[in-house]
């Protein structure tokens, strides 16, 4: 019961952050859930509970989404998912945690340095490929797409809505992959079920904050969310 209560609090925080930034759910939830359950269970539980969050934003903000961009990125994600499943199956828990931290730190650097990228097919497929591999191996599929969309200069509404469209598809595909690989256990299912109503509360709280943020402040919020998640995850990896 204490584990589920802790999971509910973590999901509430993660969904609020996600509603504000458009991507923070897995970045917050995965490392924190990994402190209450084992990292492999945390990855699956995060994916389960994140699905409700991404679908909520994708539906409510559908008029702002770049659907063609999301479709191309999703194609790249599909290509990267088998690689991620292989990494997930063969790596140790500590190495898996290190991979999460390294991936987030790399994308934090891209956002901080304002790296510009072109929104062409090779870039979108490449970002999707990395995102897909991270999705099924670490559950933190956001950083590559966050860095790509920030580099493409998307405004906050377009950024958040297009990410949601991509992540909704990614979550469904990841869950299918986990199920086929036999990685969905009872703990992950319970946490996923607990998260269904909690993420709705987080959505309303986070969306209220989002509506009051200007574009430059939004970028700083994104950067801080990436940095905090990377630091927390790295500390967790180094302390075993």
N, C-alpha and C positions, 0 to 999 in steps of 0.2 A: 504493500500500500504506500509506503514512504517513497519507493522508487517511482510509482505512478504520479504521486503528488509532485515530486521534484520534476518529473517529465512535463507535467501540465504547466508548471511555472516557467520552465525553459521554453516550451512551445509558445506560451503567451508573449514572452520577451522576444523570441525569434520572429513571430508573426507580426508583431508591432514594428520591429525594425524593418522587416521585409516590406510592409505596407508603405513605409517612409522612403526606403531606398530602392525598392523594386527587386532586390536580390538577396537580402541579408538572412533569409531563413536558414538555409543549410550552413552558411558560414557561422552563424551563432549556435544553431541547434546541435550540429554534429559534434563539435569539440566539447560542448557542455554535457550532452547526453553520454559522451564517451567517458565522462567522469562518474556516471551513475550506473552504466551498463558497459559491457565490453564494446570496443570500437566497431566490430563487425555488425553487432546488433544495432548500434547507434546509427550506422549508415543506412540500414534498411528502414529503421523506425523513422528517421528523418525523411526519407523518400516517401514513405506512406503518408505521414502527416503533412508534408509539403504540398501534396497533390491538391488538397482542398484550398490551400492558400493561393496557388498559382491559377487554378481555375476561377477562383473568386475575382482576382484582378483581371484576368484575361477577358472574362465576361463583362465586368463592370466598366472596363476601360477599352473595350474593343475598337471604338472609333479612333483611338490614338495609335493603335498598333500598326506597324509596317509588316503586313502579313506575308508578302513575298520574301522579304528579308528573313523573317522567322522560318519560312519553309526551307530556304536554302541552308540556313544554319542548322536546322533540324536534320537535314540530309547528311550533313557532316557529322552530327552527333551520332546518328545511327551507325556510321562507319567506325566511329571510335569506341562504341560500347563493348564490342567483343574483346578489345584489348584491355579495357578497364576491368571486365569480369575476370580475365586471366590474372591480372595483377592482384585483384581482390582475393582470389582463391589461393595464391601462392605466397603472399607476403605476410610477415609477422605483424602483430598489432602495433608495435612500436614503429616499425618502418612505415606502416600505413599512415600513422599519425604524422610522421615526418613529411611524407609526401603531401599531405594536406597543407601543412605549414609552408613548404617550399612553393607550392602552386599559388597560394594566396599572396605570399610575399612578392613573387614575380609580377603578379597582376597589380598589386598595390604600387609597385615602382612605376608601372606603365601609366596608371592614373595620375600619380604624383608628378611625373615628368611631362604630362600632357602629350603623350605619344599620339600622333595623328595616323590614322589608317584609312584606306579607301574601302568603301562598302561594296567591293566587287565580289564576284563568285569565289575566286580562290581564297580571299581573305576570310569570307564568311564560312566556307567549307573547312578551312584550316582551324579557325577558332572553334567551330562546331566539333571537329575531330578531337581536339584537346579536351573540350568540354564533355564530350561523350565518354572519353576514357576516364576522366575525373569523376563523372557521374556514377558510374558503376563500380569504381574502385574506392572512392573516398566519400561520395555523397555531396561533395562541394563542387557542383558543376558550374557555379556562377562566375568565378573570376575571369575566365577567358572571354565570355560573352560581355561581361561588365566592361573589361578593358577595351574590347572591340567597339561596343556601342558608344562608350565615352570618347574613344578616338575618332569616331565618325561624327561627333558633334551633335548627338541627339539631345533635344530639350527634355526636361524631366518627365513630362507626360508621355512622350513618344518612347523614351528610354524605358520607363517602368512598364508600359503596356506591351512593348515588343518583347522585352525579357520574359514577361509573364506568359506570352504565347509560346515562346521557345521552351520555357521550363515546364509548362503544363504537358507538352508532348514528351519532354525528356523524362518526367516523373512516371508517366504511363509506361514508356518503353523500359525504363530502369526496373520498374516493379515486375514486368513480364520477365526480364532477364534474371532477376533475383529468384523468382518463382521457379523458372526452368532449372536454375542452378541449385535449387533446394536450400536457399539461404534465408528463407522467411521463417522465423521461429515465433513461439508464443509471445515472448517479451516484446518483440517488434510489433506484432499485431495489436497487443493491448495498448502500447504507446501510440500507435497510429490511430486507434479508435478514440482514445482520450483526446487526441489532437483535433478531431473533426469539429467539435463545438468551440474549442478554445481559440482556434485560428480566426474564427469569425469575430470574436471579441477583439483580437489583435488587429484585424483589418480595420475596424471602425476607429480604434484608437490611433493607429498609425496614419490612416488616411486624413484624419483631422489635423495631424501635425504636417503632413505632406502639403496640404492646401495652403499652408502659411509659409512655405519655404521658397525663396527665390533661387534661380539657377546656380549662382555661384555658391551660395550656402549649401545647396543640394550636392554639388560636387564635393565640398568639404565633408559633408555627412557621409557620402559614399567612401571617401578616402579614410576617414576615421573608422568606419565599420570594417573595412578591409584590414586595416592595421591592427585593430584590437583583436580580431579573430585570428590573425596570423600569430600574434604574440601569445595569446592564450594557448593556441594549438602547439606552438613550438615549445613553450614551457612544459606542457603536458608530455610531449615527446621526450624532452631531455630528462624529465623526472621519472620517466618510465610508467 
